[in-house]
Amino acid sequence: MGWIVFHIRSVDDGRFRRSVCEALFFCYLLQAVAVLRAQFTDRKSSINWIAIILLTAVGFCYGRFRFGKGGNMIKIYELPQNNKTIR
């Protein structure tokens, strides 16, 4: 995921960045649910609880960044251009 996020930095489309943020939010929450299910149906381990807490926290951060009060902050600002230079 780090490689994907690192390469997305050069993309100038705000809608695409918002979509990636939403996708990461859902991925981390689904991973937390999968580990939670494994904790209750398979061997119980304290490492699972650490993973559940970390995955939920990262997912919550992505969700808050995307859907929270500043959820529309993922924008791309372009400088105004003169019509003569667009040719």
Order of alpha helices (4+ residues) and beta strands (2+ residues): alpha-alpha-alpha
